[in-house]
Amino acid sequence: MPEITRFYGIIIKMFFGDHAPPHFHAVYGEYNALISIESLEMIEGDLPSRAEKMVLEWATLYQQDLLNIWNSQKFVKLPPLK
């Protein structure tokens, strides 16, 4: 699964050819969550509250880029949350 970015111990990945709806994976230690790109809601899994807030803050900044990656299925690295 290609790694899009990583920040503060959180790894953001996307698997091309994955099931709908468009989503990305956020991995933080033993936690793993699927986040909808369109609604920015957690589809499944779990993250600690602080990690979830950082993931959603980052995803808000790069929501259109994430959707473009999903639709084009072309891997692009995105900047981390600063």
C-alpha positions in Angstrom: 0.0 0.0 0.0 1.7 3.2 -1.1 2.5 5.7 1.7 1.2 9.2 0.9 2.8 10.9 3.9 3.7 10.5 7.6 3.7 12.9 10.5 3.8 12.6 14.3 3.9 8.8 14.1 0.9 8.6 11.8 1.2 7.0 8.4 -1.3 7.8 5.6 -1.7 5.2 2.9 -3.9 4.5 0.0 -4.4 1.2 -1.8 -5.3 1.5 -5.5 -8.1 -0.7 -6.6 -9.6 -0.7 -3.0 -13.3 -0.8 -2.4 -15.6 2.2 -2.6 -16.2 4.8 -1.2 -12.9 6.7 -1.9 -10.9 6.5 1.3 -7.4 6.4 2.8 -5.9 4.5 5.6 -4.4 6.2 8.7 -2.1 4.0 10.8 -0.9 5.0 14.3 0.9 2.3 16.2 -1.6 -0.6 16.6 -4.5 1.7 15.5 -5.8 1.6 12.0 -8.7 3.7 10.5 -10.3 4.1 7.1 -11.3 7.7 6.4 -13.7 8.8 3.7 -12.1 11.3 1.4 -15.4 12.9 0.5 -17.0 13.3 4.0 -13.8 13.1 6.1 -15.6 10.7 8.4 -14.1 7.5 9.8 -15.6 4.6 7.9 -14.1 1.9 10.1 -11.4 1.2 12.7 -10.3 3.6 15.4 -7.6 6.1 16.3 -6.9 7.9 19.6 -8.7 11.3 19.7 -5.6 13.4 19.3 -4.4 11.4 16.3 -7.8 11.5 14.7 -7.9 15.3 15.0 -4.5 15.6 13.3 -5.5 13.2 10.5 -8.7 15.2 9.9 -6.8 18.5 10.0 -4.3 17.2 7.4 -7.1 15.6 5.2 -8.9 18.9 5.1 -5.9 20.6 3.7 -5.3 17.9 1.0 -8.8 16.6 0.4 -8.9 17.5 -3.3 -5.4 16.1 -3.8 -6.5 12.8 -2.1 -9.5 12.6 -4.4 -7.3 13.2 -7.4 -5.0 10.4 -6.3 -7.9 8.1 -5.8 -9.5 8.9 -9.2 -6.2 8.9 -11.2 -4.7 6.0 -9.3 -1.3 7.8 -9.7 0.8 7.8 -6.6 1.7 11.2 -5.3 3.5 12.0 -2.0 1.8 14.8 -0.1 3.4 17.1 2.6 3.0 16.1 6.2 1.0 18.1 8.8 3.3 20.8 10.2 
